[in-house]
Amino acid sequence: MFFFLSKILGYLTQPIIIVVLLVFLGLLIKKERWKKRFFYSAFFLLLFFSNPLIINLLLNQWELPTKPYAEIKEYKVGVVLTGIASTHANAPTDRVYFSHSADRIVHAYELYQLKKIEKILITGGDGSLVNTKFKEAFELQKFLLRVGVPEQDILLDTIADNTYENAVETVKILNQLSIHQEETVIITSALHMRRALACFRKQNFNPDYFTCDFKARTFRATPDAWLVPSVDAIHHWQRVLKEWVGFVAYKAMGYI
C-alpha cells in the first residue's frame, strides 16, 4: 500500500500536474475573484518552476559532493541503487535500455576497473506499478557481463522495490558475506543520496558514498542561466519534489 501511495503522490506533485490542476480549478470555479487567483497562481508557478537560477541554487545546496577518483579509497563492495533502466516494448530485447541516471552503473564500472571496488552489488527489483515482471538488477547484470565484469564479481538483490528496501536487502546480503560498513560504498545520484544514506543508517549501517548524475551546474552570468525559462528546470523540479516527498513519507513511516 505504501509503495502504491508513494508512487501516486509522486505523480501528483509533478510541477506540470500542479499547474494544470490550478488552471482546471480556475476554469471550473464560478467566483471571479477565485478564478483569477487560480490563474495567477498557475502562471506564477509556471515561471517559478521554469526558472533555471532558482532550481540550480537549490540543487547546489541539496546534492552531496563527490571526490576525484585519485582520492577514493578501496572498498570490497560498491552498491548500485537502480532506477536507471527501462523496457521498450517495440525494441529488441537483446540489450539494456538506460533512462536517466545511467551514471550510477557506468561510474560503478569505472570504479571496478580502477580497482576501487572489488565487487558490484546491484539492488533493485521492478519498482513499477505495472510491469512487475521486469527485474532491473538482472538487466544491469547483463550490461556488466557484456563489458567484461566476471559473474562472480556481481552480486544481486532483485527483491527491493524502493530505496528503503534497497537498504534492508543490501544490508542482509552484506552481513551474510561478513562485509562491514567501512568496506562498502553506496553509488547513486547526487540528488538521491541523502535519502539513500538515511535508509542505510536506519539499518545501523553507515557506508561511504559516491555521488554521480549531478544536475547542479556552475553559475553563469548569462540571461539563459537566470532569466530564460527552461524545460530542463521543470524536469529538475519534478525530480526534486519527488525526492522531498519520498523523504517526508519515509520519515513518517519510520524508514529513516
C-alpha atoms as an extended CHARMM CRD file, in Angstrom:
* protein
*
       256  EXT
         1         1  MET       CA              0.0000000000        0.0000000000        0.0000000000  PROA      1               0.0000000000
         2         2  PHE       CA              2.8020000000        2.4170000000        0.9110000000  PROA      2               0.0000000000
         3         3  PHE       CA              4.5570000000        1.7000000000       -2.3850000000  PROA      3               0.0000000000
         4         4  PHE       CA              1.3690000000        2.3860000000       -4.3350000000  PROA      4               0.0000000000
         5         5  LEU       CA              0.5340000000        5.5910000000       -2.4350000000  PROA      5               0.0000000000
         6         6  SER       CA              4.0800000000        6.9380000000       -2.7250000000  PROA      6               0.0000000000
         7         7  LYS       CA              4.0040000000        6.4400000000       -6.4970000000  PROA      7               0.0000000000
         8         8  ILE       CA              0.6380000000        8.2120000000       -6.8210000000  PROA      8               0.0000000000
         9         9  LEU       CA              1.7900000000       11.0970000000       -4.6160000000  PROA      9               0.0000000000
        10        10  GLY       CA              4.9360000000       11.3770000000       -6.7020000000  PROA      10              0.0000000000
        11        11  TYR       CA              2.8330000000       11.8190000000       -9.8400000000  PROA      11              0.0000000000
        12        12  LEU       CA              0.5460000000       14.3930000000       -8.2210000000  PROA      12              0.0000000000
        13        13  THR       CA              3.4530000000       16.5880000000       -7.0980000000  PROA      13              0.0000000000
        14        14  GLN       CA              4.9060000000       16.9900000000      -10.5790000000  PROA      14              0.0000000000
        15        15  PRO       CA              5.1820000000       20.7050000000      -11.4810000000  PROA      15              0.0000000000
        16        16  ILE       CA              3.1260000000       20.4220000000      -14.6610000000  PROA      16              0.0000000000
        17        17  ILE       CA              0.3950000000       18.4810000000      -12.8740000000  PROA      17              0.0000000000
        18        18  ILE       CA              0.2050000000       21.1970000000      -10.2040000000  PROA      18              0.0000000000
        19        19  VAL       CA             -0.0450000000       23.9620000000      -12.8210000000  PROA      19              0.0000000000
        20        20  VAL       CA             -2.6460000000       22.0760000000      -14.8640000000  PROA      20              0.0000000000
        21        21  LEU       CA             -4.7560000000       21.4310000000      -11.7550000000  PROA      21              0.0000000000
        22        22  LEU       CA             -4.7240000000       25.1360000000      -10.8900000000  PROA      22              0.0000000000
        23        23  VAL       CA             -5.7880000000       26.0550000000      -14.4190000000  PROA      23              0.0000000000
        24        24  PHE       CA             -8.5080000000       23.3860000000      -14.3110000000  PROA      24              0.0000000000
        25        25  LEU       CA             -9.8120000000       24.7500000000      -10.9960000000  PROA      25              0.0000000000
        26        26  GLY       CA             -9.7730000000       28.2510000000      -12.4860000000  PROA      26              0.0000000000
        27        27  LEU       CA            -11.9480000000       27.0510000000      -15.3320000000  PROA      27              0.0000000000
        28        28  LEU       CA            -14.3920000000       25.2690000000      -13.0160000000  PROA      28              0.0000000000
        29        29  ILE       CA            -14.7880000000       27.9020000000      -10.3310000000  PROA      29              0.0000000000
        30        30  LYS       CA            -17.5760000000       30.4420000000      -10.8190000000  PROA      30              0.0000000000
        31        31  LYS       CA            -16.4630000000       33.1930000000       -8.4780000000  PROA      31              0.0000000000
        32        32  GLU       CA            -14.3980000000       35.6760000000      -10.4700000000  PROA      32              0.0000000000
        33        33  ARG       CA            -12.0860000000       36.5030000000       -7.5670000000  PROA      33              0.0000000000
        34        34  TRP       CA            -11.0890000000       32.8650000000       -7.0220000000  PROA      34              0.0000000000
        35        35  LYS       CA            -10.9030000000       32.2270000000      -10.7520000000  PROA      35              0.0000000000
        36        36  LYS       CA             -8.2510000000       34.9540000000      -11.0770000000  PROA      36              0.0000000000
        37        37  ARG       CA             -6.3620000000       33.6410000000       -8.0840000000  PROA      37              0.0000000000
        38        38  PHE       CA             -6.1040000000       30.1710000000       -9.5790000000  PROA      38              0.0000000000
        39        39  PHE       CA             -4.9910000000       31.5070000000      -12.9740000000  PROA      39              0.0000000000
        40        40  TYR       CA             -2.4310000000       33.8770000000      -11.4420000000  PROA      40              0.0000000000
        41        41  SER       CA             -1.1120000000       31.1040000000       -9.2070000000  PROA      41              0.0000000000
        42        42  ALA       CA             -0.7110000000       28.7900000000      -12.1950000000  PROA      42              0.0000000000
        43        43  PHE       CA              1.1260000000       31.4790000000      -14.1540000000  PROA      43              0.0000000000
        44        44  PHE       CA              3.4240000000       32.3520000000      -11.2360000000  PROA      44              0.0000000000
        45        45  LEU       CA              4.2700000000       28.7010000000      -10.5230000000  PROA      45              0.0000000000
        46        46  LEU       CA              4.9990000000       28.0400000000      -14.1890000000  PROA      46              0.0000000000
        47        47  LEU       CA              7.5000000000       30.9120000000      -14.1850000000  PROA      47              0.0000000000
        48        48  PHE       CA              8.9300000000       29.7310000000      -10.8570000000  PROA      48              0.0000000000
        49        49  PHE       CA              9.3760000000       26.0860000000      -11.8700000000  PROA      49              0.0000000000
        50        50  SER       CA             10.8910000000       27.0210000000      -15.2410000000  PROA      50              0.0000000000
        51        51  ASN       CA             13.4550000000       29.4690000000      -13.8210000000  PROA      51              0.0000000000
        52        52  PRO       CA             16.9250000000       27.8910000000      -14.1620000000  PROA      52              0.0000000000
        53        53  LEU       CA             18.5730000000       30.0580000000      -11.4980000000  PROA      53              0.0000000000
        54        54  ILE       CA             16.2160000000       29.0540000000       -8.6770000000  PROA      54              0.0000000000
        55        55  ILE       CA             16.4710000000       25.3270000000       -9.2620000000  PROA      55              0.0000000000
        56        56  ASN       CA             20.2300000000       25.4770000000       -9.7760000000  PROA      56              0.0000000000
        57        57  LEU       CA             20.7470000000       27.2650000000       -6.4500000000  PROA      57              0.0000000000
        58        58  LEU       CA             18.5920000000       24.6450000000       -4.7390000000  PROA      58              0.0000000000
        59        59  LEU       CA             20.3830000000       21.7200000000       -6.3850000000  PROA      59              0.0000000000
        60        60  ASN       CA             23.7710000000       23.0760000000       -5.3480000000  PROA      60              0.0000000000
        61        61  GLN       CA             22.5970000000       23.0060000000       -1.7350000000  PROA      61              0.0000000000
        62        62  TRP       CA             20.8800000000       19.6030000000       -1.8230000000  PROA      62              0.0000000000
        63        63  GLU       CA             23.1970000000       17.4240000000       -3.8920000000  PROA      63              0.0000000000
        64        64  LEU       CA             26.0440000000       15.8170000000       -1.9760000000  PROA      64              0.0000000000
        65        65  PRO       CA             29.5280000000       16.3490000000       -3.4560000000  PROA      65              0.0000000000
        66        66  THR       CA             31.9100000000       13.6190000000       -4.5420000000  PROA      66              0.0000000000
        67        67  LYS       CA             35.6850000000       13.1200000000       -4.7140000000  PROA      67              0.0000000000
        68        68  PRO       CA             38.1230000000       12.7220000000       -7.6120000000  PROA      68              0.0000000000
        69        69  TYR       CA             38.9820000000        9.0890000000       -8.3160000000  PROA      69              0.0000000000
        70        70  ALA       CA             42.5220000000        9.6120000000       -7.0030000000  PROA      70              0.0000000000
        71        71  GLU       CA             41.1720000000       10.4710000000       -3.5400000000  PROA      71              0.0000000000
        72        72  ILE       CA             38.8110000000        7.4960000000       -3.2690000000  PROA      72              0.0000000000
        73        73  LYS       CA             39.9780000000        4.6110000000       -1.1310000000  PROA      73              0.0000000000
        74        74  GLU       CA             39.4420000000        0.9430000000       -1.9500000000  PROA      74              0.0000000000
        75        75  TYR       CA             36.2660000000       -0.9260000000       -0.9400000000  PROA      75              0.0000000000
        76        76  LYS       CA             35.1490000000       -4.5210000000       -1.0770000000  PROA      76              0.0000000000
        77        77  VAL       CA             31.7020000000       -3.6820000000       -2.4870000000  PROA      77              0.0000000000
        78        78  GLY       CA             30.1450000000       -0.8390000000       -4.4430000000  PROA      78              0.0000000000
        79        79  VAL       CA             26.3470000000       -0.8490000000       -4.0560000000  PROA      79              0.0000000000
        80        80  VAL       CA             24.4660000000        0.4640000000       -7.0930000000  PROA      80              0.0000000000
        81        81  LEU       CA             20.8970000000        1.6120000000       -6.4790000000  PROA      81              0.0000000000
        82        82  THR       CA             18.7140000000        1.0200000000       -9.5170000000  PROA      82              0.0000000000
        83        83  GLY       CA             16.1150000000        3.1860000000      -11.2210000000  PROA      83              0.0000000000
        84        84  ILE       CA             18.1370000000        3.6860000000      -14.3840000000  PROA      84              0.0000000000
        85        85  ALA       CA             16.9930000000        1.0170000000      -16.8480000000  PROA      85              0.0000000000
        86        86  SER       CA             13.7350000000        0.8050000000      -18.7530000000  PROA      86              0.0000000000
        87        87  THR       CA             11.8270000000       -1.5220000000      -21.0520000000  PROA      87              0.0000000000
        88        88  HSD       CA             10.9630000000       -0.7450000000      -24.6580000000  PROA      88              0.0000000000
        89        89  ALA       CA              8.0850000000       -2.8050000000      -25.9990000000  PROA      89              0.0000000000
        90        90  ASN       CA              8.8440000000       -2.0190000000      -29.6500000000  PROA      90              0.0000000000
        91        91  ALA       CA             12.6010000000       -2.5590000000      -29.4560000000  PROA      91              0.0000000000
        92        92  PRO       CA             14.8360000000       -5.6640000000      -29.4970000000  PROA      92              0.0000000000
        93        93  THR       CA             15.2300000000       -7.3630000000      -26.1180000000  PROA      93              0.0000000000
        94        94  ASP       CA             18.8910000000       -8.2840000000      -26.6550000000  PROA      94              0.0000000000
        95        95  ARG       CA             20.2580000000       -5.1400000000      -24.9650000000  PROA      95              0.0000000000
        96        96  VAL       CA             19.8140000000       -2.9070000000      -21.9230000000  PROA      96              0.0000000000
        97        97  TYR       CA             17.9740000000        0.3910000000      -22.3280000000  PROA      97              0.0000000000
        98        98  PHE       CA             19.0240000000        3.1650000000      -19.9730000000  PROA      98              0.0000000000
        99        99  SER       CA             16.8020000000        6.0440000000      -18.9560000000  PROA      99              0.0000000000
       100       100  HSD       CA             18.1450000000        8.8430000000      -16.7540000000  PROA      100             0.0000000000
       101       101  SER       CA             20.8220000000        8.3330000000      -14.0800000000  PROA      101             0.0000000000
       102       102  ALA       CA             22.8800000000        5.8430000000      -16.1110000000  PROA      102             0.0000000000
       103       103  ASP       CA             25.9500000000        7.3710000000      -14.4200000000  PROA      103             0.0000000000
       104       104  ARG       CA             25.2310000000        5.0440000000      -11.4970000000  PROA      104             0.0000000000
       105       105  ILE       CA             26.1930000000        1.8640000000      -13.3400000000  PROA      105             0.0000000000
       106       106  VAL       CA             28.7750000000        3.4960000000      -15.6270000000  PROA      106             0.0000000000
       107       107  HSD       CA             30.7010000000        5.0030000000      -12.7190000000  PROA      107             0.0000000000
       108       108  ALA       CA             30.4090000000        1.7570000000      -10.7670000000  PROA      108             0.0000000000
       109       109  TYR       CA             32.0480000000        0.0330000000      -13.7220000000  PROA      109             0.0000000000
       110       110  GLU       CA             34.7970000000        2.6850000000      -13.7660000000  PROA      110             0.0000000000
       111       111  LEU       CA             35.4050000000        2.2260000000      -10.0350000000  PROA      111             0.0000000000
       112       112  TYR       CA             35.6630000000       -1.5130000000      -10.6310000000  PROA      112             0.0000000000
       113       113  GLN       CA             38.1330000000       -1.0620000000      -13.4980000000  PROA      113             0.0000000000
       114       114  LEU       CA             40.2060000000        1.2990000000      -11.3590000000  PROA      114             0.0000000000
       115       115  LYS       CA             40.2220000000       -1.3820000000       -8.6240000000  PROA      115             0.0000000000
       116       116  LYS       CA             38.4830000000        0.9570000000       -6.2000000000  PROA      116             0.0000000000
       117       117  ILE       CA             35.8250000000       -1.7150000000       -5.6090000000  PROA      117             0.0000000000
       118       118  GLU       CA             36.2180000000       -5.4970000000       -5.7170000000  PROA      118             0.0000000000
       119       119  LYS       CA             32.5860000000       -6.3720000000       -6.3520000000  PROA      119             0.0000000000
       120       120  ILE       CA             29.4460000000       -4.6040000000       -7.5910000000  PROA      120             0.0000000000
       121       121  LEU       CA             26.1610000000       -5.2130000000       -5.7820000000  PROA      121             0.0000000000
       122       122  ILE       CA             23.0890000000       -4.1860000000       -7.7970000000  PROA      122             0.0000000000
       123       123  THR       CA             19.9570000000       -3.6830000000       -5.7390000000  PROA      123             0.0000000000
       124       124  GLY       CA             16.5230000000       -3.2840000000       -7.3140000000  PROA      124             0.0000000000
       125       125  GLY       CA             13.5400000000       -5.3160000000       -8.4200000000  PROA      125             0.0000000000
       126       126  ASP       CA             10.7870000000       -3.9100000000      -10.6040000000  PROA      126             0.0000000000
       127       127  GLY       CA              9.9650000000       -0.6070000000       -8.8450000000  PROA      127             0.0000000000
       128       128  SER       CA              6.9180000000       -0.2300000000      -11.0920000000  PROA      128             0.0000000000
       129       129  LEU       CA              3.1720000000       -0.1880000000      -10.6140000000  PROA      129             0.0000000000
       130       130  VAL       CA              2.5020000000       -2.0180000000      -13.8710000000  PROA      130             0.0000000000
       131       131  ASN       CA              5.4760000000       -4.0140000000      -15.1600000000  PROA      131             0.0000000000
       132       132  THR       CA              6.1380000000       -6.2370000000      -12.1490000000  PROA      132             0.0000000000
       133       133  LYS       CA              7.9590000000       -8.8820000000      -14.2130000000  PROA      133             0.0000000000
       134       134  PHE       CA             10.8080000000       -6.5130000000      -15.0740000000  PROA      134             0.0000000000
       135       135  LYS       CA             13.7520000000       -7.0180000000      -12.6970000000  PROA      135             0.0000000000
       136       136  GLU       CA             16.2120000000       -4.2020000000      -13.2000000000  PROA      136             0.0000000000
       137       137  ALA       CA             19.0670000000       -5.8770000000      -11.3200000000  PROA      137             0.0000000000
       138       138  PHE       CA             19.0890000000       -8.6470000000      -13.9350000000  PROA      138             0.0000000000
       139       139  GLU       CA             19.2100000000       -6.0890000000      -16.7550000000  PROA      139             0.0000000000
       140       140  LEU       CA             22.1670000000       -4.2490000000      -15.2570000000  PROA      140             0.0000000000
       141       141  GLN       CA             23.8980000000       -7.5630000000      -14.6280000000  PROA      141             0.0000000000
       142       142  LYS       CA             23.6260000000       -8.2700000000      -18.3650000000  PROA      142             0.0000000000
       143       143  PHE       CA             25.2980000000       -4.9440000000      -19.1010000000  PROA      143             0.0000000000
       144       144  LEU       CA             28.1990000000       -5.5940000000      -16.7200000000  PROA      144             0.0000000000
       145       145  LEU       CA             28.7390000000       -9.0940000000      -18.1060000000  PROA      145             0.0000000000
       146       146  ARG       CA             28.8660000000       -7.7270000000      -21.6490000000  PROA      146             0.0000000000
       147       147  VAL       CA             31.5310000000       -5.1690000000      -20.7380000000  PROA      147             0.0000000000
       148       148  GLY       CA             33.7080000000       -7.8130000000      -19.1390000000  PROA      148             0.0000000000
       149       149  VAL       CA             32.9100000000       -7.9350000000      -15.4340000000  PROA      149             0.0000000000
       150       150  PRO       CA             33.1680000000      -11.5650000000      -14.2250000000  PROA      150             0.0000000000
       151       151  GLU       CA             29.9250000000      -13.0460000000      -12.9350000000  PROA      151             0.0000000000
       152       152  GLN       CA             31.4690000000      -13.8370000000       -9.5470000000  PROA      152             0.0000000000
       153       153  ASP       CA             32.1180000000      -10.1310000000       -9.0120000000  PROA      153             0.0000000000
       154       154  ILE       CA             28.4340000000       -9.1880000000       -9.4450000000  PROA      154             0.0000000000
       155       155  LEU       CA             26.0360000000       -9.5030000000       -6.5220000000  PROA      155             0.0000000000
       156       156  LEU       CA             22.2790000000       -9.1170000000       -6.9770000000  PROA      156             0.0000000000
       157       157  ASP       CA             19.2530000000       -8.1310000000       -4.9540000000  PROA      157             0.0000000000
       158       158  THR       CA             16.0840000000       -8.4720000000       -7.0260000000  PROA      158             0.0000000000
       159       159  ILE       CA             13.6320000000       -8.1050000000       -4.1180000000  PROA      159             0.0000000000
       160       160  ALA       CA             13.8350000000       -4.3940000000       -3.2420000000  PROA      160             0.0000000000
       161       161  ASP       CA             11.2940000000       -2.1150000000       -4.9170000000  PROA      161             0.0000000000
       162       162  ASN       CA             12.2040000000        1.1850000000       -3.2560000000  PROA      162             0.0000000000
       163       163  THR       CA             15.0990000000        2.9070000000       -1.5150000000  PROA      163             0.0000000000
       164       164  TYR       CA             14.1580000000        1.6570000000        1.9470000000  PROA      164             0.0000000000
       165       165  GLU       CA             14.0400000000       -1.9350000000        0.7190000000  PROA      165             0.0000000000
       166       166  ASN       CA             17.3320000000       -1.3610000000       -1.1240000000  PROA      166             0.0000000000
       167       167  ALA       CA             18.9390000000       -0.6760000000        2.2440000000  PROA      167             0.0000000000
       168       168  VAL       CA             17.2240000000       -3.5540000000        4.0680000000  PROA      168             0.0000000000
       169       169  GLU       CA             18.0380000000       -6.2090000000        1.4690000000  PROA      169             0.0000000000
       170       170  THR       CA             21.5580000000       -4.9490000000        0.8050000000  PROA      170             0.0000000000
       171       171  VAL       CA             22.4900000000       -4.9870000000        4.4780000000  PROA      171             0.0000000000
       172       172  LYS       CA             21.1940000000       -8.5770000000        4.7180000000  PROA      172             0.0000000000
       173       173  ILE       CA             23.4480000000       -9.6310000000        1.8460000000  PROA      173             0.0000000000
       174       174  LEU       CA             26.4860000000       -7.7880000000        3.1920000000  PROA      174             0.0000000000
       175       175  ASN       CA             26.0130000000       -9.2300000000        6.6830000000  PROA      175             0.0000000000
       176       176  GLN       CA             25.8340000000      -12.7390000000        5.2190000000  PROA      176             0.0000000000
       177       177  LEU       CA             29.1380000000      -12.0710000000        3.4470000000  PROA      177             0.0000000000
       178       178  SER       CA             30.6850000000      -10.5010000000        6.5850000000  PROA      178             0.0000000000
       179       179  ILE       CA             31.3080000000       -7.2440000000        4.7170000000  PROA      179             0.0000000000
       180       180  HSD       CA             31.4040000000       -4.2420000000        7.0460000000  PROA      180             0.0000000000
       181       181  GLN       CA             30.1660000000       -0.6910000000        6.5120000000  PROA      181             0.0000000000
       182       182  GLU       CA             33.6620000000        0.7550000000        6.1490000000  PROA      182             0.0000000000
       183       183  GLU       CA             34.2500000000       -1.7040000000        3.2920000000  PROA      183             0.0000000000
       184       184  THR       CA             31.1490000000       -0.5360000000        1.4130000000  PROA      184             0.0000000000
       185       185  VAL       CA             30.3970000000        2.4560000000       -0.7970000000  PROA      185             0.0000000000
       186       186  ILE       CA             26.9120000000        3.4580000000       -1.9770000000  PROA      186             0.0000000000
       187       187  ILE       CA             26.6600000000        4.6180000000       -5.5960000000  PROA      187             0.0000000000
       188       188  THR       CA             23.6340000000        6.6600000000       -6.5990000000  PROA      188             0.0000000000
       189       189  SER       CA             22.5870000000       10.0540000000       -7.9570000000  PROA      189             0.0000000000
       190       190  ALA       CA             23.6470000000       13.1350000000       -6.0140000000  PROA      190             0.0000000000
       191       191  LEU       CA             20.0060000000       14.1640000000       -5.6730000000  PROA      191             0.0000000000
       192       192  HSD       CA             19.0430000000       10.7820000000       -4.2490000000  PROA      192             0.0000000000
       193       193  MET       CA             21.9990000000       10.2060000000       -1.9310000000  PROA      193             0.0000000000
       194       194  ARG       CA             20.6530000000       11.9010000000        1.2220000000  PROA      194             0.0000000000
       195       195  ARG       CA             17.6000000000        9.6360000000        1.3520000000  PROA      195             0.0000000000
       196       196  ALA       CA             19.6300000000        6.5500000000        0.4500000000  PROA      196             0.0000000000
       197       197  LEU       CA             22.1680000000        7.1350000000        3.2210000000  PROA      197             0.0000000000
       198       198  ALA       CA             19.3860000000        7.8250000000        5.7300000000  PROA      198             0.0000000000
       199       199  CYS       CA             17.8190000000        4.4610000000        4.8920000000  PROA      199             0.0000000000
       200       200  PHE       CA             21.1120000000        2.5990000000        5.3480000000  PROA      200             0.0000000000
       201       201  ARG       CA             21.8500000000        4.3680000000        8.6210000000  PROA      201             0.0000000000
       202       202  LYS       CA             18.4100000000        3.3520000000        9.8770000000  PROA      202             0.0000000000
       203       203  GLN       CA             19.6830000000       -0.2230000000        9.4750000000  PROA      203             0.0000000000
       204       204  ASN       CA             22.6760000000        0.6410000000       11.6980000000  PROA      204             0.0000000000
       205       205  PHE       CA             24.8890000000        0.5050000000        8.6300000000  PROA      205             0.0000000000
       206       206  ASN       CA             26.8620000000        3.6450000000        7.7990000000  PROA      206             0.0000000000
       207       207  PRO       CA             28.6870000000        3.1510000000        4.4760000000  PROA      207             0.0000000000
       208       208  ASP       CA             30.7230000000        5.6410000000        2.4920000000  PROA      208             0.0000000000
       209       209  TYR       CA             29.1630000000        7.2060000000       -0.5890000000  PROA      209             0.0000000000
       210       210  PHE       CA             29.9900000000        8.0660000000       -4.1830000000  PROA      210             0.0000000000
       211       211  THR       CA             27.6430000000       10.5420000000       -5.8420000000  PROA      211             0.0000000000
       212       212  CYS       CA             27.0960000000       10.8840000000       -9.5820000000  PROA      212             0.0000000000
       213       213  ASP       CA             24.4700000000       12.0870000000      -12.0760000000  PROA      213             0.0000000000
       214       214  PHE       CA             24.7560000000       15.7070000000      -10.9350000000  PROA      214             0.0000000000
       215       215  LYS       CA             22.0520000000       18.1380000000      -12.0180000000  PROA      215             0.0000000000
       216       216  ALA       CA             23.5050000000       21.2860000000      -10.4320000000  PROA      216             0.0000000000
       217       217  ARG       CA             25.6600000000       23.4700000000      -12.6650000000  PROA      217             0.0000000000
       218       218  THR       CA             28.2200000000       26.2050000000      -12.0770000000  PROA      218             0.0000000000
       219       219  PHE       CA             26.5120000000       29.5960000000      -12.1700000000  PROA      219             0.0000000000
       220       220  ARG       CA             26.8970000000       31.5610000000      -15.4070000000  PROA      220             0.0000000000
       221       221  ALA       CA             26.1360000000       35.2840000000      -15.5730000000  PROA      221             0.0000000000
       222       222  THR       CA             24.2470000000       34.9820000000      -18.8440000000  PROA      222             0.0000000000
       223       223  PRO       CA             20.4840000000       35.5130000000      -19.4420000000  PROA      223             0.0000000000
       224       224  ASP       CA             19.8400000000       31.8550000000      -20.2500000000  PROA      224             0.0000000000
       225       225  ALA       CA             21.2230000000       30.8600000000      -16.8340000000  PROA      225             0.0000000000
       226       226  TRP       CA             18.9670000000       33.0580000000      -14.7140000000  PROA      226             0.0000000000
       227       227  LEU       CA             16.1670000000       34.5600000000      -16.8000000000  PROA      227             0.0000000000
       228       228  VAL       CA             15.1090000000       32.4970000000      -19.8230000000  PROA      228             0.0000000000
       229       229  PRO       CA             12.5120000000       29.8040000000      -18.8790000000  PROA      229             0.0000000000
       230       230  SER       CA             13.8580000000       26.2830000000      -19.2020000000  PROA      230             0.0000000000
       231       231  VAL       CA             12.1570000000       22.9350000000      -19.7370000000  PROA      231             0.0000000000
       232       232  ASP       CA             15.1360000000       21.3180000000      -18.0000000000  PROA      232             0.0000000000
       233       233  ALA       CA             14.3830000000       23.3970000000      -14.8970000000  PROA      233             0.0000000000
       234       234  ILE       CA             10.8550000000       21.9630000000      -14.7760000000  PROA      234             0.0000000000
       235       235  HSD       CA             12.2460000000       18.4560000000      -15.1590000000  PROA      235             0.0000000000
       236       236  HSD       CA             14.7420000000       19.0330000000      -12.3280000000  PROA      236             0.0000000000
       237       237  TRP       CA             11.9570000000       20.3610000000      -10.0910000000  PROA      237             0.0000000000
       238       238  GLN       CA              9.9930000000       17.2040000000      -10.8280000000  PROA      238             0.0000000000
       239       239  ARG       CA             12.8560000000       15.0770000000       -9.5050000000  PROA      239             0.0000000000
       240       240  VAL       CA             13.4710000000       17.3640000000       -6.5140000000  PROA      240             0.0000000000
       241       241  LEU       CA              9.8120000000       17.2920000000       -5.4690000000  PROA      241             0.0000000000
       242       242  LYS       CA              9.7360000000       13.5160000000       -5.8510000000  PROA      242             0.0000000000
       243       243  GLU       CA             12.7900000000       13.2560000000       -3.6240000000  PROA      243             0.0000000000
       244       244  TRP       CA             11.3350000000       15.5790000000       -0.9840000000  PROA      244             0.0000000000
       245       245  VAL       CA              8.0140000000       13.7350000000       -0.9710000000  PROA      245             0.0000000000
       246       246  GLY       CA              9.9100000000       10.4800000000       -0.5780000000  PROA      246             0.0000000000
       247       247  PHE       CA             11.9600000000       11.8900000000        2.2780000000  PROA      247             0.0000000000
       248       248  VAL       CA              8.8700000000       13.1000000000        4.1690000000  PROA      248             0.0000000000
       249       249  ALA       CA              6.9720000000        9.8560000000        3.5340000000  PROA      249             0.0000000000
       250       250  TYR       CA              9.9240000000        7.7390000000        4.6730000000  PROA      250             0.0000000000
       251       251  LYS       CA             10.2230000000        9.8230000000        7.8180000000  PROA      251             0.0000000000
       252       252  ALA       CA              6.5340000000        9.3760000000        8.5640000000  PROA      252             0.0000000000
       253       253  MET       CA              6.8140000000        5.6040000000        8.0750000000  PROA      253             0.0000000000
       254       254  GLY       CA              9.9170000000        5.3380000000       10.2610000000  PROA      254             0.0000000000
       255       255  TYR       CA             12.1120000000        4.2290000000        7.3630000000  PROA      255             0.0000000000
       256       256  ILE       CA             14.6960000000        6.9160000000        8.1140000000  PROA      256             0.0000000000
